[in-house]
């Protein structure tokens, strides 16, 4: 028996045999039955034995878990290639089947960005899952690159709707069928429990599975989910659009100075000064009060004053996209979120005293491929009315495929499914209030949502992982306990590491609860109902935004 080491406990339920093995001699294409995929045909099945894999997989490659060390891991690596009978497509599904110790569970690993899975990143997650005893599963969704310009068009230049639909929805259900079939073929029985884990794109996939394939997985962790993709992909460009309209592109030091000021002003609102804004909803800060303030700018090596354009841009980033009449279109980012740098909302590049905007491929490629169907199109220097048109066109054309925001989870609930989500409140890619709004919509249609789906908001945490906030590395283990033992998580433990160099043990509470510090000891928190937060309102996303809606562009 090879040694397998995990940083966290692998939940074991009574009656499960965690020692089921698959001899290497049975790892061959001939040993597996072809999966039966409704509406599709298998083109090929490849299988090869992989032995003595030893590596450490950090938690940012295995979202929703802690880090895992695999030592002398052996598994059967199977790839199934198939096509839908009425389409000209090709999709690959990868499955890792542990040779020495299968825990009678399956774990699907989600993708990231414009990829469905089977990337170098998901490969690490699959190996970690196999090291913990799971059959590990991932799909490429019908394409292998992160650039939709490579796969979003047919040869005649028209959109490839089949590949887009496979990526958004169809491949997810197919992969679950394939993974369970191969598991049964290898070990003689289907998984006792099947789980999905993912963040960002993987989080959107998790919600798509709950909505579209409610019986595919017993448990789903769908973190920082990229739901409402048609909205966030154009809404996320809003700060860049405002800079274009103002024709002002501030130095990063100016933007960072405003962020530092709001952190300083709102840090103590939770009762302790520790570099953490626990509840952005109660953070009220007017960036226009900083106009004219003198700062030391690391970008220029000199002093400069914060401009009114900087205040307008930061304010617009917080309030979110507005149409040409000033009406709300999409959510902004919370005050305190890191705004400058690669793939962040206000990214500028400065040289020789001049700064220009640097926009994320997430926004540009979405507009080019999915909305305008034209790689020569640019979001730069469009009018406000054109921006409104692109936003609405994006939603109208793609919400049914990539919106993944149907609040009706009744079939998932009735199938006995359980789902958990965390979202960093300082997420710089996907506005956290969009996830909160979805959860409130589910709650509005089903007040019993807490019995099968819980949302945890993580203060000071960025997109999926990082910054100063606490990453809930136990959320997947909590899901397993909920599914298999009926023990619903009442909190998640996290460790904060703010800039003061200290580490704090804290907890996340299920929304709409908030962690309230005990008067006698600020290191410990109780989960109590946040009486200032109504289940039908988003006080920060809409309150602060309406008070500071005068962008003047």
C-alpha positions as CSV (number, residue, x, y, z in Angstrom):
1,X,0.0,0.0,0.0
2,X,1.5,3.4,-1.0
3,X,1.4,6.2,1.4
4,X,-1.0,9.1,0.8
5,X,-0.7,12.2,2.9
6,X,-3.4,14.9,3.2
7,X,-3.3,18.2,5.0
8,X,-7.0,17.8,6.0
9,X,-9.2,15.0,7.1
10,X,-10.9,12.8,4.6
11,X,-14.4,12.3,5.9
12,X,-15.2,8.6,6.3
13,X,-18.8,7.5,6.7
14,X,-19.8,4.2,8.3
15,X,-20.1,1.4,5.8
16,X,-17.7,2.9,3.2
17,X,-14.7,0.9,2.2
18,X,-11.8,3.3,1.8
19,X,-9.5,0.6,0.6
20,X,-11.0,-0.4,-2.7
21,X,-8.1,-0.8,-5.2
22,X,-7.6,-1.0,-9.0
23,X,-4.7,-3.2,-9.9
24,X,-2.4,-1.6,-12.6
25,X,-3.0,-4.7,-14.8
26,X,-6.6,-3.5,-15.2
27,X,-5.6,-0.1,-16.4
28,X,-6.0,-0.6,-20.2
29,X,-8.6,0.6,-22.8
30,X,-9.8,-3.0,-23.1
31,X,-10.7,-3.2,-19.4
32,X,-13.3,-0.4,-19.6
33,X,-16.8,-0.5,-21.0
34,X,-17.6,2.5,-23.2
35,X,-19.8,4.9,-21.3
36,X,-23.4,5.4,-22.6
37,X,-23.8,9.2,-23.0
38,X,-27.3,10.3,-24.0
39,X,-27.3,12.0,-27.4
40,X,-23.6,11.3,-27.9
41,X,-21.1,8.7,-29.1
42,X,-17.7,7.8,-27.8
43,X,-14.9,8.3,-30.3
44,X,-12.1,6.8,-28.3
45,X,-11.0,5.7,-24.8
46,X,-7.4,5.8,-23.7
47,X,-6.0,4.5,-20.4
48,X,-2.5,4.4,-19.0
49,X,-1.0,3.7,-15.6
50,X,0.7,6.5,-13.8
51,X,2.9,5.5,-10.9
52,X,4.9,7.1,-8.0
53,X,3.6,10.6,-8.3
54,X,5.0,12.7,-5.4
55,X,4.2,16.4,-5.2
56,X,2.7,19.1,-3.0
57,X,-0.4,20.7,-4.4
58,X,-1.1,24.1,-2.7
59,X,-4.6,25.2,-1.9
60,X,-4.8,27.8,-4.7
61,X,-4.6,24.9,-7.2
62,X,-7.2,22.9,-5.3
63,X,-9.9,25.4,-4.5
64,X,-12.2,24.8,-1.5
65,X,-9.5,22.5,0.1
66,X,-6.3,22.9,2.0
67,X,-3.0,21.9,0.5
68,X,-2.4,18.3,-0.2
69,X,0.9,16.3,-0.5
70,X,0.8,13.2,-2.6
71,X,3.5,10.6,-2.0
72,X,4.1,7.7,-4.4
73,X,0.6,8.1,-5.7
74,X,-0.6,5.5,-8.3
75,X,-3.6,6.0,-10.5
76,X,-5.1,5.0,-13.9
77,X,-5.4,8.0,-16.2
78,X,-8.3,7.6,-18.5
79,X,-9.4,10.0,-21.3
80,X,-12.7,9.6,-23.1
81,X,-13.2,11.5,-26.4
82,X,-16.8,11.8,-27.6
83,X,-19.1,13.9,-29.9
84,X,-22.8,14.7,-29.9
85,X,-24.5,12.8,-32.7
86,X,-26.2,15.9,-34.2
87,X,-23.2,18.3,-33.8
88,X,-19.7,18.7,-35.3
89,X,-18.0,18.8,-31.9
90,X,-15.3,16.9,-30.0
91,X,-15.1,16.9,-26.2
92,X,-12.5,15.3,-23.9
93,X,-13.1,14.1,-20.3
94,X,-10.2,13.1,-18.1
95,X,-10.7,10.7,-15.1
96,X,-8.0,9.7,-12.6
97,X,-8.9,6.4,-10.8
98,X,-6.8,5.7,-7.7
99,X,-5.0,2.4,-7.9
100,X,-4.3,1.8,-4.2
101,X,-7.1,3.3,-2.2
102,X,-10.5,4.5,-3.6
103,X,-12.7,6.0,-0.9
104,X,-15.9,5.2,-3.0
105,X,-16.4,8.8,-3.9
106,X,-16.1,10.9,-7.1
107,X,-15.0,14.5,-7.3
108,X,-15.5,16.7,-10.3
109,X,-12.9,19.6,-10.7
110,X,-14.1,22.9,-12.2
111,X,-12.3,25.1,-14.7
112,X,-11.2,28.7,-14.7
113,X,-11.4,31.7,-17.0
114,X,-12.6,30.7,-20.5
115,X,-11.7,27.0,-19.9
116,X,-14.0,24.3,-18.7
117,X,-11.2,22.2,-17.2
118,X,-8.4,19.7,-18.2
119,X,-5.8,22.5,-17.9
120,X,-2.5,22.5,-16.1
121,X,-4.3,24.1,-13.1
122,X,-7.1,21.5,-12.9
123,X,-4.5,18.7,-13.4
124,X,-3.0,19.7,-10.0
125,X,-6.5,19.6,-8.5
126,X,-7.2,16.2,-10.0
127,X,-4.0,14.8,-8.6
128,X,-4.8,16.2,-5.1
129,X,-8.3,14.7,-5.2
130,X,-6.8,11.3,-6.3
131,X,-4.3,11.6,-3.4
132,X,-7.3,11.9,-1.0
133,X,-8.8,8.8,-2.4
134,X,-11.4,10.3,-4.9
135,X,-12.0,9.4,-8.5
136,X,-11.1,12.7,-10.0
137,X,-12.9,14.1,-13.1
138,X,-12.6,17.1,-15.4
139,X,-13.8,18.1,-18.9
140,X,-12.4,20.4,-21.5
141,X,-15.9,21.4,-22.6
142,X,-15.0,21.1,-26.2
143,X,-11.9,23.4,-26.4
144,X,-8.5,23.6,-24.9
145,X,-7.4,27.2,-24.9
146,X,-8.4,30.2,-22.7
147,X,-8.9,32.5,-25.7
148,X,-12.4,32.2,-27.1
149,X,-11.0,33.8,-30.4
150,X,-9.4,30.3,-30.9
151,X,-12.7,28.3,-30.7
152,X,-15.6,30.7,-30.7
153,X,-16.0,31.0,-34.5
154,X,-16.7,28.6,-37.3
155,X,-14.5,28.6,-40.4
156,X,-16.9,31.0,-42.1
157,X,-16.5,33.5,-39.3
158,X,-19.9,33.0,-37.7
159,X,-20.2,32.1,-34.0
160,X,-19.8,28.4,-33.0
161,X,-22.9,28.2,-30.9
162,X,-22.4,24.4,-30.4
163,X,-19.0,24.8,-28.8
164,X,-20.3,27.7,-26.7
165,X,-23.3,25.7,-25.5
166,X,-21.0,22.7,-24.7
167,X,-18.8,24.9,-22.7
168,X,-21.6,26.6,-20.8
169,X,-23.9,23.7,-20.1
170,X,-23.9,20.4,-22.0
171,X,-20.4,19.1,-21.2
172,X,-21.0,19.3,-17.5
173,X,-23.8,16.7,-17.4
174,X,-22.0,14.5,-19.9
175,X,-18.8,14.5,-17.7
176,X,-20.8,13.3,-14.6
177,X,-22.2,10.4,-16.7
178,X,-18.8,9.4,-18.0
179,X,-17.1,9.6,-14.6
180,X,-19.7,7.5,-12.9
181,X,-19.6,4.9,-15.7
182,X,-15.8,4.6,-15.7
183,X,-15.9,4.3,-11.9
184,X,-18.3,1.4,-12.1
185,X,-16.4,-0.3,-14.8
186,X,-13.1,0.0,-12.8
187,X,-14.3,-0.9,-9.3
188,X,-17.5,-2.8,-9.9
189,X,-19.7,-0.2,-8.3
190,X,-20.7,3.4,-8.8
191,X,-19.6,6.1,-6.4
192,X,-21.5,6.1,-3.1
193,X,-21.2,9.9,-3.2
194,X,-20.3,12.4,-6.0
195,X,-19.1,15.9,-5.4
196,X,-18.2,19.0,-7.5
197,X,-15.7,21.6,-6.5
198,X,-14.8,24.8,-8.3
199,X,-14.3,28.6,-8.0
200,X,-14.9,31.4,-10.5
201,X,-15.7,29.5,-13.8
202,X,-15.7,26.3,-11.7
203,X,-18.2,28.0,-9.3
204,X,-20.5,28.9,-12.2
205,X,-20.3,25.3,-13.4
206,X,-21.3,24.1,-10.0
207,X,-24.4,26.3,-10.1
208,X,-25.1,25.2,-13.7
209,X,-25.1,21.6,-12.5
210,X,-27.5,22.3,-9.6
211,X,-29.8,24.1,-12.0
212,X,-29.5,21.9,-15.1
213,X,-28.4,18.5,-13.8
214,X,-29.7,18.4,-10.3
215,X,-29.0,14.6,-9.8
216,X,-25.5,14.7,-11.2
217,X,-23.8,15.4,-7.8
218,X,-24.8,14.9,-4.2
219,X,-22.8,17.9,-3.1
220,X,-21.4,21.0,-4.8
221,X,-19.0,23.7,-3.6
222,X,-19.5,26.6,-6.0
223,X,-17.3,29.5,-4.9
224,X,-17.0,33.0,-6.2
225,X,-19.2,31.8,-9.1
226,X,-19.0,33.6,-12.4
227,X,-22.8,33.5,-12.8
228,X,-24.4,36.5,-14.6
229,X,-21.4,36.3,-16.9
230,X,-23.1,38.3,-19.7
231,X,-23.6,41.1,-17.1
232,X,-20.3,41.0,-15.3
233,X,-18.2,40.7,-18.5
234,X,-19.5,44.1,-19.8
235,X,-20.2,45.6,-16.3
236,X,-16.6,44.8,-15.3
237,X,-15.4,47.1,-18.1
238,X,-17.2,50.0,-16.5
239,X,-14.2,51.5,-14.6
240,X,-12.2,51.4,-17.9
241,X,-15.2,53.0,-19.7
242,X,-15.3,55.8,-17.2
243,X,-11.6,56.5,-17.7
244,X,-12.1,56.6,-21.4
245,X,-15.0,59.0,-21.1
246,X,-13.0,61.3,-18.8
247,X,-9.8,60.7,-20.9
248,X,-8.0,60.4,-17.6
249,X,-5.8,57.5,-16.6
250,X,-4.5,58.0,-13.1
251,X,-1.2,56.6,-11.7
252,X,-1.8,53.4,-9.6
253,X,-0.5,55.3,-6.6
254,X,-3.5,57.6,-6.7
255,X,-6.0,54.8,-6.8
256,X,-4.1,52.9,-4.1
257,X,-4.1,56.0,-1.9
258,X,-7.9,56.1,-2.0
259,X,-8.1,52.4,-1.2
260,X,-5.7,52.8,1.8
261,X,-7.8,55.7,3.0
262,X,-11.1,53.8,3.0
263,X,-9.4,50.8,4.8
264,X,-8.2,53.1,7.5
265,X,-11.5,54.8,7.8
266,X,-13.6,51.6,8.0
267,X,-11.3,49.2,9.8
268,X,-12.6,49.9,13.2
269,X,-16.3,49.6,12.3
270,X,-16.3,45.9,13.5
271,X,-14.9,46.8,16.9
272,X,-11.2,46.0,16.3
273,X,-8.5,47.6,14.4
274,X,-6.7,44.9,12.5
275,X,-6.5,45.9,8.9
276,X,-9.7,44.1,8.1
277,X,-13.1,45.5,7.0
278,X,-15.4,42.8,8.2
279,X,-18.6,44.2,6.8
280,X,-18.3,46.6,3.8
281,X,-22.1,47.3,4.0
282,X,-21.5,49.6,6.9
283,X,-18.5,51.3,5.4
284,X,-19.4,54.8,4.2
285,X,-16.6,56.8,2.6
286,X,-16.6,59.7,0.2
287,X,-13.6,59.6,-2.1
288,X,-14.2,63.2,-3.2
289,X,-13.0,64.4,0.2
290,X,-9.5,63.3,-0.8
291,X,-9.3,65.5,-3.9
292,X,-6.3,67.7,-3.6
293,X,-4.6,65.6,-0.9
294,X,-0.9,65.3,-1.4
295,X,0.7,61.8,-1.5
296,X,4.1,60.3,-2.1
297,X,3.7,58.4,-5.4
298,X,5.8,55.3,-5.8
299,X,5.2,55.3,-9.5
300,X,6.8,58.7,-10.1
301,X,9.1,58.9,-7.1
302,X,7.7,62.3,-6.3
303,X,4.7,63.9,-4.6
304,X,1.5,64.6,-6.4
305,X,-2.1,65.5,-5.5
306,X,-5.1,63.2,-5.9
307,X,-7.2,64.4,-8.8
308,X,-10.9,64.8,-9.1
309,X,-10.8,62.3,-12.0
310,X,-9.3,59.7,-9.6
311,X,-12.2,60.2,-7.1
312,X,-14.7,59.9,-10.0
313,X,-13.1,56.7,-11.2
314,X,-12.9,55.0,-7.8
315,X,-16.4,56.1,-7.0
316,X,-17.7,54.6,-10.3
317,X,-15.9,51.4,-9.5
318,X,-17.6,51.1,-6.2
319,X,-21.1,52.1,-7.4
320,X,-21.1,49.9,-10.5
321,X,-22.3,50.4,-14.1
322,X,-25.0,52.9,-14.9
323,X,-26.8,53.5,-18.2
324,X,-26.8,56.8,-19.9
325,X,-29.8,57.8,-17.9
326,X,-28.1,57.0,-14.6
327,X,-30.0,53.7,-14.0
328,X,-28.4,50.8,-12.2
329,X,-27.0,48.2,-14.6
330,X,-24.5,46.1,-12.6
331,X,-22.8,45.8,-9.3
332,X,-19.6,47.5,-8.4
333,X,-16.7,46.3,-6.2
334,X,-16.7,46.9,-2.4
335,X,-14.7,49.8,-1.0
336,X,-11.3,48.5,0.1
337,X,-11.0,46.1,-2.9
338,X,-7.5,46.2,-4.5
339,X,-8.2,48.0,-7.8
340,X,-4.9,48.3,-9.5
341,X,-2.7,45.6,-11.2
342,X,-3.2,42.9,-13.7
343,X,-6.8,41.7,-14.2
344,X,-8.1,44.3,-11.7
345,X,-10.8,46.9,-12.4
346,X,-8.6,50.0,-12.7
347,X,-5.4,48.8,-14.4
348,X,-3.2,51.4,-16.0
349,X,0.3,51.2,-17.4
350,X,2.5,54.3,-17.0
351,X,5.7,55.3,-18.8
352,X,7.4,58.6,-19.4
353,X,4.7,60.5,-17.4
354,X,1.8,59.1,-19.4
355,X,-0.6,56.4,-18.3
356,X,-2.9,54.3,-20.5
357,X,-5.6,51.8,-19.6
358,X,-4.9,48.1,-19.7
359,X,-8.2,46.1,-19.9
360,X,-8.7,42.5,-19.0
361,X,-9.1,39.9,-21.8
362,X,-12.2,38.7,-19.9
363,X,-14.0,41.9,-21.0
364,X,-12.5,42.5,-24.4
365,X,-12.9,38.9,-25.7
366,X,-16.4,38.6,-24.4
367,X,-17.5,41.8,-26.3
368,X,-15.6,40.7,-29.5
369,X,-16.5,37.1,-29.7
370,X,-19.9,36.7,-27.9
371,X,-21.5,40.1,-28.5
372,X,-20.2,41.7,-31.6
373,X,-18.8,38.6,-33.3
374,X,-15.9,40.7,-34.6
375,X,-12.3,40.4,-33.4
376,X,-11.6,44.0,-34.7
377,X,-14.2,45.5,-32.3
378,X,-12.9,47.4,-29.3
379,X,-14.6,48.7,-26.3
380,X,-12.3,51.7,-26.2
381,X,-13.9,55.1,-26.9
382,X,-17.4,53.9,-27.4
383,X,-20.3,56.2,-26.5
384,X,-22.4,55.7,-23.4
385,X,-25.4,54.7,-25.5
386,X,-23.2,52.1,-27.3
387,X,-22.1,50.8,-24.0
388,X,-25.7,50.4,-22.9
389,X,-26.5,48.6,-26.2
390,X,-23.7,46.1,-25.8
391,X,-24.6,45.4,-22.2
392,X,-28.2,44.7,-23.0
393,X,-27.3,42.7,-26.2
394,X,-24.9,40.6,-24.1
395,X,-27.7,39.7,-21.6
396,X,-30.4,39.1,-24.2
397,X,-28.2,36.7,-26.3
398,X,-26.3,34.8,-23.6
399,X,-28.1,34.8,-20.3
400,X,-29.8,31.5,-21.0
401,X,-26.5,29.8,-21.5
402,X,-24.0,31.6,-19.3
403,X,-26.2,33.5,-16.9
404,X,-26.6,30.4,-14.7
405,X,-28.8,32.5,-12.4
406,X,-32.0,30.6,-12.2
407,X,-33.1,30.9,-8.6
408,X,-35.3,27.7,-8.8
409,X,-33.2,25.0,-7.1
410,X,-36.2,22.9,-6.2
411,X,-35.1,19.8,-8.2
412,X,-31.6,19.9,-6.7
413,X,-33.2,20.3,-3.2
414,X,-35.7,17.4,-3.9
415,X,-32.8,15.2,-5.1
416,X,-31.2,15.6,-1.7
417,X,-28.4,17.8,-2.9
418,X,-26.4,20.1,-0.7
419,X,-24.4,23.2,-1.9
420,X,-22.0,25.6,-0.3
421,X,-20.6,28.9,-1.7
422,X,-18.0,31.3,-0.4
423,X,-17.3,34.7,-2.0
424,X,-14.5,37.1,-1.0
425,X,-15.9,40.5,-0.1
426,X,-12.9,42.1,-1.7
427,X,-13.2,40.1,-4.9
428,X,-11.6,42.2,-7.7
429,X,-13.0,40.1,-10.6
430,X,-16.6,39.2,-9.7
431,X,-18.6,41.6,-7.6
432,X,-19.6,39.8,-4.4
433,X,-23.0,41.5,-4.3
434,X,-24.0,39.7,-7.5
435,X,-23.7,36.4,-5.6
436,X,-25.5,37.8,-2.7
437,X,-28.3,39.0,-5.0
438,X,-28.6,35.5,-6.5
439,X,-28.8,33.9,-3.0
440,X,-31.4,36.3,-1.9
441,X,-33.4,35.5,-5.1
442,X,-33.2,31.8,-4.2
443,X,-34.3,32.6,-0.7
444,X,-37.2,34.7,-2.0
445,X,-38.6,31.7,-3.9
446,X,-37.8,29.2,-1.2
447,X,-37.3,30.4,2.4
448,X,-36.0,26.9,3.3
449,X,-32.9,27.5,1.2
450,X,-30.7,27.3,4.3
451,X,-31.5,23.6,4.6
452,X,-29.7,22.7,1.4
453,X,-27.7,25.8,0.2
454,X,-25.5,28.2,2.3
455,X,-23.5,31.2,1.3
456,X,-20.5,32.4,3.3
457,X,-19.0,35.9,2.6
458,X,-15.3,36.2,3.4
459,X,-14.1,39.6,4.6
460,X,-11.0,41.1,2.9
461,X,-10.6,38.0,0.6
462,X,-10.0,38.6,-3.1
463,X,-11.0,36.4,-6.0
464,X,-11.1,32.8,-5.0
465,X,-7.9,33.1,-2.9
466,X,-5.5,35.7,-1.5
467,X,-5.2,39.2,-0.2
468,X,-5.5,39.7,3.6
469,X,-8.7,37.8,4.1
470,X,-9.4,34.4,5.5
471,X,-9.6,31.5,2.9
472,X,-12.1,28.8,4.1
473,X,-10.0,25.8,3.3
474,X,-12.4,23.5,5.2
475,X,-15.5,24.3,3.1
476,X,-15.3,21.0,1.1
477,X,-14.9,18.9,4.2
478,X,-17.9,20.7,5.7
479,X,-19.9,19.8,2.6
480,X,-18.9,16.1,2.8
481,X,-20.0,16.1,6.5
482,X,-23.3,17.8,5.5
483,X,-24.0,15.3,2.7
484,X,-23.0,12.1,4.5
485,X,-23.7,12.9,8.2
486,X,-26.4,15.5,8.0
487,X,-24.2,18.0,9.9
488,X,-24.9,21.4,8.4
489,X,-22.0,23.9,8.8
490,X,-22.9,26.7,11.2
491,X,-19.6,28.5,10.6
492,X,-16.3,28.1,8.8
493,X,-13.0,28.7,10.5
494,X,-10.4,30.9,8.7
495,X,-7.1,32.6,9.5
496,X,-6.6,36.3,8.7
497,X,-3.1,37.6,8.0
498,X,-3.4,41.4,7.7
499,X,-0.4,43.6,7.1
500,X,0.5,44.0,10.8
501,X,2.1,40.6,10.6
502,X,-0.2,39.0,13.1
503,X,-2.5,36.0,12.4
504,X,-6.0,35.9,13.7
505,X,-8.3,32.9,14.1
506,X,-11.8,33.9,13.0
507,X,-14.9,32.5,11.6
508,X,-17.3,33.0,8.6
509,X,-21.0,32.8,9.3
510,X,-23.7,31.7,6.8
511,X,-25.3,34.7,5.1
512,X,-27.1,36.8,6.3
513,X,-25.4,36.3,9.6
514,X,-22.3,38.2,10.6
515,X,-19.5,37.4,13.0
516,X,-19.8,39.7,16.0
517,X,-16.9,40.1,18.3
518,X,-17.3,39.3,21.9
519,X,-16.6,42.4,24.1
520,X,-14.3,40.4,26.3
521,X,-12.1,38.9,23.6
522,X,-11.8,40.3,20.1
523,X,-10.1,37.1,18.8
524,X,-13.3,35.1,19.1
525,X,-16.5,35.8,17.3
526,X,-20.1,34.6,17.7
527,X,-22.4,34.1,14.7
528,X,-25.4,36.3,15.3
529,X,-28.1,37.6,13.0
530,X,-27.1,40.9,11.3
531,X,-30.3,42.8,12.1
532,X,-29.2,45.6,9.8
533,X,-29.4,43.5,6.6
534,X,-32.7,42.7,5.1
535,X,-33.0,39.5,3.0
536,X,-34.6,41.6,0.2
537,X,-32.1,44.5,0.0
538,X,-28.4,45.1,-0.8
539,X,-27.7,48.1,1.4
540,X,-24.1,48.8,0.2
541,X,-24.5,47.9,-3.5
542,X,-27.5,50.1,-4.0
543,X,-27.4,52.6,-1.1
544,X,-23.9,54.0,-1.5
545,X,-24.2,53.8,-5.2
546,X,-27.3,56.0,-5.4
547,X,-25.9,58.5,-3.0
548,X,-22.8,58.9,-5.2
549,X,-24.2,58.4,-8.6
550,X,-23.0,61.8,-10.1
551,X,-20.1,60.5,-12.2
552,X,-20.2,63.5,-14.6
553,X,-18.9,61.9,-17.7
